């Protein structure tokens, strides 16, 4: 009689770096231009001013955010390479100390001394695998994607643009900044909620709570900018 075994499938979040970059770009893209447009709506009389300033901010913001992602990716690569060189030097110059570090790692998992020695001696036979092990389990470093910096810059920058155009779009089809703010607020609140919902879903967080938190942050920033602009407009 054939015996069928159920196969256990584990579901894990894939492409976490890509999703992280989208979250960074979209969250700032939705929030910052929305706050800027709201602030200007309380101080100017023409939509053209809001649109011009909004587009300028989106261009500048996407470049700045993209550059930040690029530099972060490059820094990650440079840090990894520096630590990799250090590990190769250490297994060459102080191999016994490095073996002791391997033993210590497995001692923390409750393996006996004989097993620790066996594993350390086996690892030491292949310098590349030895160093790879130390990078992962001693330093907690994974080899970064060589295209990480470029991909991160592009993803963050484009996500910022997409996010920023949503609150600004309300001003393209209305006559006054106030009308534009109403449409912009409706569109942005909906998008903030949906964005927060899906962000929480893919990261395993409570979806409603996450959606409300993202929405509240965006609305609070926009309301603060609007009130400040109104106050300064009355002063001057």
N, C-alpha and C positions, 0 to 999 in steps of 0.2 A: 504494500500500500504506500502510495507516494505521500510524503510528508511535506507540507508546504509551510515554510517559515515566513512569518511576517517580517518584512524589511523595515527597519527603523530609519526613518528619514529625518534628518535634522534640518531645520530651516534657520538660516542665518542671513543677516543683512549683507548683501553684496554691493560692490562698488561704493563702499562707505566714503571714500575720499571724494568721489564725484558728487554724491548726495550732500556731503558736508559743504562742498563749494557752492552748490546750488542754494543751500540754506543760507549761507553767508551772504551771497549776492542778492537773493530775493528778499531776505528780511530787511536788509539795509535799503535795497532799491524801492521797496514798497513804503518804508517808513520815512526816510529822509526827504525824498521829493514831495511826499504827501504833506509832511510838516512844513516844508518850504512854501508849497503852494497855498496851504492854509494860512500861513503867516502873511504872505503877500496879499491874499484875498481880503485880509483885514486892514490893508494899508493902501491899496491902489484901486484905480477905477476902471482899468482896461485889462481884458484877458490877455492881450498881446504881451504885456509886461510879465504876467505870470508864466505864459508859455515860453517866452524868451529866457527868463531866468531859470525856469524848470529844465529846459533843454540843456542850457549851459551847465547846470548842476549835474544832470544825468551824464553828460559827456565827461566832465571833470571827475565825478564820483566813480564812474565805471573804470576810468583809467587808473585812478588812485587805488581802488579796490583790487583791480586786476594786477597792478604792480605789486601791491602788498602780498597777493597770493603767489606771484612769481618769486618774490624775494624769500617768502616763507619756504617755498619748495626748494629753492637753491640752498638755503641755509640748512634744510634737512639733509640734502645730499652731501654738503660739505662736512656737516657734523658726522654723518655716517662714515665717510671716507677717512676722516681724522681718527675716529675710534677704531676703524678697521686696521689702519696702519699701526696704531698702538698695540692692538691685540696680536698682530703678526710679530711685532718686535718682542712682545712679552713671551710668546710661546717659543721664540727662538732663544731669547736671552735668559729667561727664568722659567723654564718648563716645569720644574717641580712645584713652584708656587702656583702656576696655572692649573696643574693637576690637582693640587689641594683645593683650589676654587671649584673645580668640577666635583670633587668629592663632597664638598660642603653643600653644593646644590642638591645632590642626591641624598645627603644625610637629612636634609630638611623634609624629604619625602619618606623617611623612615627606613631607607635601605641600609643593610648592614655593611660593615667596613670591607668585607671581602668583595661584595658586589660593587661597592664604590671604587675600589682599587681596580677591579676588572674593567669597569666602564672607562675609567680615566686612562688606563693603559691602552685600551682599544681605540679610544678617540685620538690619543697622541700619535697613533700610527699614520694618520692622515691629517696633515697640518691644516688643509683647507676646511675640512669638516670640523676639526677642532675649533678653529677660529669662528666658523659659522655658528657652532654651538654656543660659544662664549658670547658672541654678539647677541644672540637671541635670548639666552637664559641667564646670563650674568648682567648684561646691559639692557636687555629688553628692546633691542633695536632690530627692525626688519629692513632689508635692503629696499630703499625707495625706488619707485619707478623713475627711470631716467627722463621720462617726459612729464613728470609730475609738475614741475614748475610751469612749463608751457601750458599744459592742460588746465591747471588750476587758474592761471591768469585768464585764459579764454572763458572758462566756465563761470568764474566769479563775475568777470566784466559783462558778459552777455546776460547773465541772470540779473545783474543790477539794472541793465538797460530795460529788459522786459518788465521787471518790477516797477521801475521808475515811470514807464510810459502809462501804466494803468491809472495812477492818480492824476496824471497830467492830461489824460484823454478827455476828462470832463470839461476842460476849458476850450477844447477845439470846437465844440458844437453848442456853446452857449453864448449869450450876449454880455453877461456881466460876471465879474469875479464871484459874486455871491451865488449866482446860478451854477457856475462852474464848481464851486466848493460843494454844493449840495450833491451834484452828480458824482463828483470826485469822491466824496465821503461815502456814498452808497457803494460805488464800485470797489473802493479800497477796503472798506470794512468787510464786504463779502469775500474779497480776495485774501485779506489777512486771515479771516476765519478758515477758509478752505486751505490756505497755505499752512496755517498752524495745525489743522486737522491732519493733513497728509504728512507733515513733518513729524508729528507725534506718532503717527501710525507706523512709519518706516523705522523710527527709532525705538519703538516699543514702549512709548509713554502713554498715559491716559489721554485719549484723543480729544475729548471735550474740554478737559482742563487745559491741555496744551493749546487748543485752538483759541480758547477765551483769553489765555495769557498773551499770546502773540497779538491778538486783536486789541487788547487793552493797552499794550505798549504802544502800538501804532496810533491809536486814537488819543492817548494821553500826550504823546509828542506833538501831534497836530494841534490839539486843543491848546497846549501851552504856547506853541508858536503863534497861533491865531490871537490869543489874548495879549501876548507881549507886543505883537505888531499893532493891535488896536490901541493899547495903552500908549505906545510911543507915538502913534499917529495923532492922538489927541494932545499929547504934550507939545509936539512940534507942528 
